[in-house]
Amino acid sequence: MRGMGRCLLAAIAAVGVVLMVGCAQAGTPNALGGTQQVVIEGCDWGPAVTKAILCLDQEVDASTVRPGDFQVVETHEPSGVRTGGAHQEESVPRMVADAYACDAQGERTEAASSRYVALELACGPELGSPFRYDFATSQVTWSDPYELRVSLLDGAGLRRPDGAQVRVLDIATDVDLDAALIPQLEGVELDESFTGTDGQSLTYASFSPAEDGEEGGATHPLVIWLHGAGEGGTDPRIAVLGNKVSALLGREFQESMGGAYVLCPQTPLFWMVYDASGDWQDNPGTDSIYLATLKELIDKYVADHPGIDRSRIYVGGCSNGGYMTMDLLANYPGYFAAGFPICEAYLDAGLDDVELAAVAQTPTWFTWARNDTTVDPSRFEEPTVARLRALGADVHTSVFDDVHDTSGLYAGPDGAPYQYQGHFSWVYFFDGLCEEDGVRLWDWLAAQRLG
């Protein structure tokens, strides 16, 4: 492992602790049993399990809950294993950054005792993800199993309210990821689906701002996000968490938009599929088989939400979703007020002059990294941007040398900021770091309108 994962492993190994396997049986003196629930957060690299909430059989003295007394080991499926291959699992230690008595939702409590204990877990780009990537399907799934084995270290001071010491924890290791708490997705509809007139079906997630304008109030823009290749399927949580789409629901982005509706459609396969056989990776510049259905979904969503400002509908996405963004702009000129494709995978050679002229009717902001080896900028963004500018189109760009951590929290083995794949330029968009001539993409987007 590299970066944060290696640092955490080394730190724990240096302590020289020995894993206490959950060997307590019912009735063991000084033992507490219980279950657990996890908290998941969307991060730059995707989702991370950042907290385990222990629901104990009995209350414990809140003052005796200390982070240094707990040890946690995570067991999951490693990414990269192909469907149909031998089942694999790996176990890694998770550092407990903090521990405290809490309520059932994991919020710190001031009560003297509680049945609930929160363990905040350190995470990083290579540690703590509940996702696994399948090379056979090119898609992300939830790890199965995903387990956290929680134990007490020798000398732990955890006590019951009567002062009796707790020596052993017998917490069920299985984690139900369907029951995970995801605070960033509060208020998001996650179980919606749509079937188009051509029979294609899409699932989707959606979010409405607090003031929806349905009773004569102010209207709000609609921001449409189209996920990348790995986030297809029928679970919109994957489409929302895979690329930190939760940032579009956050305070900073919502304030920059003056409140915005967010629609996150999810294809069952890949946006780039262009024939009945499911071919997609060699798409020569052919319309997606989901094009008509996606547009019908957008039209229906707009019709069902009177609070949407029809002159401020914005569409963007990364990689496969960037391709789908370009496909929409080429086929429906005059509908979208702006486009923001990121590391977009629509082959420039596949855009004929008519399609390019249609794209040119919509103000568009492209984002990519020069070291992207997944979608080569010299065959995709660079020639397309040059052609659009030759037509006099309203085109903006944010071009980065690479994609690296800008938070200062995660580093590589050499101590330099952690390096993501060059394809991950969406990290800069979701962190609000895309700019051109001092203008931020988010602010530019909010200012675009038809007419």
C-alpha positions in Angstrom: 0.0 0.0 0.0 1.1 3.6 -0.5 0.3 7.0 1.1 -2.1 7.1 4.0 -2.7 3.4 4.0 1.1 2.6 4.4 1.5 5.3 7.1 -1.4 3.8 9.2 -0.1 0.3 8.9 3.4 1.3 9.9 2.1 3.3 12.9 0.0 0.4 14.2 2.8 -2.2 13.6 5.2 0.0 15.6 2.9 -0.2 18.6 3.4 -4.0 18.6 -0.2 -4.7 19.6 -1.6 -8.2 19.2 -5.0 -8.6 17.7 -7.6 -9.9 20.2 -9.9 -12.2 18.3 -13.5 -11.9 19.3 -13.5 -15.1 21.3 -15.9 -14.1 24.1 -18.8 -16.4 24.6 -22.2 -15.6 26.1 -21.9 -15.2 29.8 -18.1 -14.5 29.9 -17.4 -12.4 33.0 -16.4 -8.8 32.3 -17.5 -9.1 28.6 -19.9 -6.9 26.6 -21.6 -8.0 23.4 -23.3 -5.9 20.8 -23.7 -4.9 17.2 -22.4 -2.1 15.1 -23.4 0.4 12.4 -21.1 2.5 10.3 -21.0 6.0 9.0 -19.9 6.6 5.4 -18.7 9.9 3.9 -17.9 10.9 0.3 -14.3 11.9 -0.1 -12.1 13.0 -3.0 -11.3 9.4 -3.9 -14.8 8.0 -3.2 -16.6 6.8 -0.1 -14.9 5.9 3.2 -16.1 4.3 6.4 -15.2 7.0 8.9 -17.0 5.8 12.0 -18.2 2.7 13.7 -21.1 3.1 16.1 -21.1 0.3 18.7 -24.5 -0.7 20.2 -23.6 -2.5 23.4 -25.7 -4.8 25.5 -25.2 -2.6 28.5 -24.3 1.0 29.2 -20.7 2.0 29.9 -19.3 4.9 31.9 -18.8 7.7 29.3 -15.7 9.0 31.0 -13.9 5.7 30.5 -14.2 5.6 26.7 -10.7 6.3 25.3 -9.5 6.0 21.7 -6.2 4.3 22.7 -8.1 1.4 24.3 -9.7 0.1 21.1 -8.3 -1.8 18.1 -10.2 -2.2 14.8 -9.4 -4.5 11.9 -11.2 -4.2 8.6 -11.9 -7.2 6.4 -13.0 -6.5 2.8 -12.8 -7.7 -0.8 -9.8 -6.1 -2.6 -10.4 -4.1 -5.7 -9.3 -5.6 -9.0 -10.6 -9.1 -8.5 -12.5 -10.4 -11.5 -16.1 -11.7 -11.2 -16.0 -15.5 -11.4 -12.5 -15.8 -9.9 -11.6 -17.2 -6.6 -13.1 -15.2 -3.7 -10.5 -13.1 -2.0 -10.5 -11.1 1.2 -7.9 -9.0 2.9 -7.6 -7.6 6.4 -6.1 -4.2 7.4 -5.9 -2.4 10.7 -7.9 0.8 11.1 -6.5 3.5 13.4 -9.0 4.8 16.0 -8.6 8.5 15.8 -11.2 9.3 18.5 -13.7 7.4 20.7 -16.6 8.7 22.8 -19.9 7.8 24.2 -22.7 8.8 21.8 -26.3 8.5 20.8 -27.7 6.0 18.3 -26.8 8.4 15.4 -23.2 8.5 16.5 -23.4 12.1 17.9 -21.3 12.8 21.0 -23.4 12.7 24.2 -23.0 14.6 27.5 -24.7 11.8 29.4 -22.7 10.1 32.1 -23.3 6.7 30.5 -24.5 5.2 27.3 -25.0 2.0 25.4 -23.5 3.6 22.3 -19.8 4.2 21.6 -18.5 5.9 18.5 -15.1 5.0 17.1 -13.9 7.6 14.5 -11.6 5.8 12.1 -8.7 7.4 10.2 -9.0 6.9 6.4 -7.2 7.8 3.2 -7.1 7.3 -0.5 -6.1 3.6 -0.1 -7.8 2.9 3.2 -11.4 2.6 4.4 -13.4 2.3 1.2 -16.5 0.0 1.3 -16.3 -0.2 -2.5 -14.5 -2.8 -4.7 -13.7 -2.4 -8.4 -14.4 -5.4 -10.6 -12.0 -5.7 -13.6 -14.4 -8.2 -15.3 -17.3 -5.8 -15.3 -15.4 -2.4 -15.2 -17.9 -1.4 -12.4 -17.9 -0.7 -8.7 -19.9 -2.8 -6.2 -20.1 -2.8 -2.4 -17.6 -5.1 -0.8 -19.1 -8.4 0.3 -18.2 -9.0 3.0 -17.3 -5.8 4.8 -16.4 -6.5 8.4 -14.9 -4.6 11.3 -13.5 -6.6 14.2 -13.4 -4.4 17.3 -11.5 -5.4 20.4 -10.1 -3.9 23.6 -6.3 -3.7 24.2 -4.8 -5.1 27.4 -5.1 -2.6 30.2 -8.1 -0.8 28.7 -10.0 1.3 31.2 -13.5 0.8 29.9 -16.0 0.3 32.7 -19.7 -0.1 33.4 -21.5 2.6 35.4 -21.1 0.5 38.5 -17.3 0.6 38.1 -16.9 -3.0 36.9 -14.2 -3.3 34.3 -15.0 -4.4 30.8 -12.2 -6.7 29.6 -13.6 -8.2 26.4 -15.8 -6.9 23.6 -17.8 -9.4 21.6 -19.2 -7.2 18.9 -20.7 -8.7 15.8 -18.2 -8.2 13.0 -20.6 -8.1 10.1 -21.4 -4.6 8.8 -24.7 -4.1 7.0 -23.7 -1.4 4.4 -27.4 -1.0 3.3 -28.0 0.3 6.9 -25.0 2.6 6.9 -25.6 6.2 7.9 -24.6 8.7 5.2 -25.1 12.2 6.6 -24.1 13.9 3.4 -27.0 12.3 1.6 -29.6 13.6 4.0 -32.6 14.8 2.0 -31.6 12.9 -1.2 -34.1 10.7 -2.9 -32.2 7.5 -3.6 -34.8 4.9 -4.8 -36.1 6.5 -8.0 -36.3 5.0 -11.5 -37.6 5.9 -14.9 -38.4 3.9 -18.0 -38.3 5.7 -21.4 -40.6 5.2 -24.4 -37.9 3.0 -26.0 -37.9 0.6 -23.0 -34.6 1.7 -21.5 -34.6 2.1 -17.8 -32.5 4.4 -15.6 -32.3 4.7 -11.8 -31.5 8.1 -10.3 -30.9 10.2 -7.2 -32.3 13.7 -6.8 -32.1 16.6 -4.4 -34.4 19.6 -4.0 -33.3 22.9 -2.3 -35.2 24.1 0.8 -37.1 26.7 -1.2 -38.4 25.0 -4.2 -40.4 27.9 -5.7 -43.6 25.9 -6.2 -45.8 28.6 -4.6 -44.5 31.7 -6.4 -41.1 31.9 -4.7 -37.8 32.1 -6.4 -36.9 29.4 -8.8 -33.6 27.6 -8.8 -31.2 26.0 -11.4 -31.0 22.3 -12.1 -27.6 20.7 -12.0 -27.4 17.3 -13.7 -24.4 15.1 -12.9 -23.6 12.1 -15.1 -21.3 9.5 -13.4 -18.3 7.7 -14.8 -17.9 4.1 -16.1 -17.5 2.5 -12.7 -20.6 3.8 -11.1 -23.3 2.2 -13.3 -25.8 -0.3 -12.0 -29.1 0.0 -10.1 -27.9 1.5 -6.8 -27.8 5.3 -7.0 -25.8 5.5 -3.8 -22.8 4.2 -5.9 -23.4 6.9 -8.5 -23.5 9.6 -5.9 -20.6 8.4 -3.7 -18.2 7.2 -6.4 -17.3 10.7 -7.5 -18.0 12.8 -4.4 -21.2 14.1 -5.9 -22.2 14.9 -2.3 -20.2 18.2 -2.8 -23.1 19.4 -5.0 -25.4 19.1 -2.0 -23.0 20.8 0.3 -23.2 24.3 1.7 -20.6 25.9 -0.4 -21.8 24.7 -3.8 -25.5 25.3 -2.9 -24.7 28.9 -1.8 -22.8 29.5 -5.0 -25.9 28.5 -6.9 -28.4 30.3 -4.7 -29.8 26.8 -4.0 -29.9 24.2 -6.7 -31.8 21.1 -7.7 -29.5 18.2 -8.3 -30.3 15.2 -10.6 -27.9 12.2 -10.8 -29.1 9.6 -13.3 -27.6 6.2 -13.3 -27.2 3.9 -16.3 -27.4 0.1 -15.7 -24.2 -0.3 -17.7 -22.2 2.5 -19.3 -23.3 5.8 -20.9 -21.0 5.0 -23.9 -22.9 1.9 -24.9 -23.8 2.4 -28.5 -25.3 -0.9 -29.8 -27.5 -3.8 -28.6 -24.5 -5.9 -27.9 -23.4 -3.6 -25.1 -20.2 -2.4 -26.9 -18.9 0.8 -25.3 -15.1 1.0 -25.0 -14.4 1.5 -28.7 -17.3 4.0 -29.2 -16.3 5.8 -32.4 -18.6 8.8 -31.7 -22.0 7.1 -31.9 -25.0 8.2 -29.8 -25.6 6.4 -26.6 -28.4 3.9 -26.5 -29.6 5.8 -23.4 -29.7 9.2 -25.1 -33.5 9.4 -25.7 -34.4 7.9 -22.3 -32.0 10.2 -20.5 -33.5 13.3 -22.2 -37.0 12.0 -21.4 -36.0 11.6 -17.7 -34.7 15.2 -17.6 -37.8 16.5 -19.2 -40.1 14.7 -16.8 -38.0 15.8 -13.8 -38.2 19.4 -14.9 -42.0 19.1 -15.5 -42.5 17.6 -12.1 -40.6 20.4 -10.3 -42.1 23.8 -11.0 -39.4 25.4 -8.9 -36.7 24.7 -11.5 -35.7 27.7 -13.6 -36.0 26.4 -17.1 -33.4 28.9 -18.3 -30.7 27.5 -15.9 -30.3 23.8 -16.6 -26.7 22.7 -16.4 -25.3 19.3 -17.4 -21.9 17.8 -16.7 -20.1 14.6 -15.9 -16.8 12.8 -15.8 -15.3 10.3 -18.3 -18.2 8.2 -19.5 -20.5 10.9 -18.1 -18.4 13.5 -19.9 -19.1 11.6 -23.1 -22.8 11.6 -22.3 -22.6 15.4 -21.6 -21.2 15.9 -25.1 -23.8 13.6 -26.6 -26.6 15.7 -25.0 -25.1 19.0 -26.1 -24.7 17.7 -29.7 -28.3 16.5 -29.9 -30.2 19.1 -27.9 -28.7 22.5 -28.7 -30.5 25.4 -27.0 -31.8 23.3 -24.1 -29.0 23.5 -21.6 -27.6 26.8 -20.3 -24.2 25.4 -19.8 -22.1 22.2 -20.0 -19.2 21.1 -17.8 -17.6 17.9 -19.2 -14.7 16.6 -17.2 -12.0 14.2 -18.6 -14.7 13.6 -21.3 -14.5 10.5 -23.4 -16.3 11.6 -26.6 -13.7 10.9 -29.3 -13.0 14.2 -31.2 -12.8 12.3 -34.5 -16.4 11.1 -33.9 -17.8 14.7 -33.7 -18.7 15.7 -37.3 -19.0 19.4 -38.2 -22.8 19.4 -37.7 -22.5 17.9 -34.3 -19.7 20.3 -33.3 -21.7 23.3 -34.4 -24.6 22.1 -32.2 -22.2 21.8 -29.2 -20.9 25.3 -29.9 -24.3 26.7 -29.2 -23.9 26.0 -25.4 -21.3 27.7 -23.2 -19.0 24.9 -22.1 -16.2 24.5 -19.5 -13.9 21.6 -20.0 -11.6 20.1 -17.3 -8.8 17.6 -17.7 -5.3 16.7 -16.5 -2.4 16.5 -19.0 -1.2 13.2 -17.6 -4.6 11.4 -18.1 -3.7 8.0 -19.6 -7.2 6.7 -19.5 -8.7 9.3 -21.8 -5.9 10.8 -23.8 -6.4 14.6 -24.0 -4.7 14.8 -27.4 -7.5 12.6 -28.9 -10.4 14.0 -26.9 -10.5 17.4 -25.2 -7.6 19.3 -26.9 -8.7 19.0 -30.5 -12.4 19.5 -29.6 -11.7 22.7 -27.7 -9.5 24.0 -30.6 -12.3 23.3 -33.1 -14.9 24.9 -30.9 -12.8 28.0 -30.4 -12.3 28.2 -34.2 -16.1 28.5 -34.4 -16.2 31.3 -31.9 -17.9 29.2 -29.2 -18.0 30.3 -25.6 -15.4 27.8 -24.3 -13.5 27.7 -21.0 -10.9 25.3 -19.7 -9.2 24.2 -16.5 -6.2 22.1 -17.4 -4.0 20.6 -14.7 -0.6 18.9 -14.9 -1.7 16.1 -12.7 -4.2 15.2 -10.0 -2.9 15.4 -6.4 -4.2 15.9 -2.9 -4.7 19.6 -2.1 -5.9 19.2 1.5 -2.5 18.6 3.0 -3.8 15.5 4.7 -2.5 12.7 2.4 1.0 12.1 1.2 2.9 9.6 -0.8 6.0 7.6 0.3 8.2 10.5 -0.6 6.2 13.0 1.6 4.9 14.8 -1.5 1.1 15.3 -1.9 -0.7 12.0 -2.7 -1.0 11.5 -6.4 -4.3 10.3 -7.8 -4.5 8.8 -11.3 -4.4 11.6 -13.9 -7.9 10.6 -15.0 -9.3 11.8 -11.6 -9.6 15.5 -12.6 -13.2 15.5 -11.2 -11.5 15.9 -7.8 -10.7 19.5 -8.7 -14.2 20.2 -9.8 -15.8 18.9 -6.6 -13.3 20.7 -4.5 -14.2 24.0 -6.2 -10.7 24.4 -7.6 -11.4 24.8 -11.3 -10.6 28.4 -12.4 -9.8 30.4 -15.5 -8.5 33.9 -15.4 -9.5 34.2 -11.8 -13.1 33.1 -12.4 -14.2 29.9 -10.6 -16.2 27.3 -12.6 -18.9 27.1 -9.9 -19.5 30.9 -10.1 -19.4 30.9 -13.9 -21.9 28.1 -14.0 -24.3 29.9 -11.7 -24.3 32.9 -14.0 -25.2 31.1 -17.1 -28.8 31.2 -18.5 -30.6 30.9 -21.8 -31.8 33.9 -23.6 
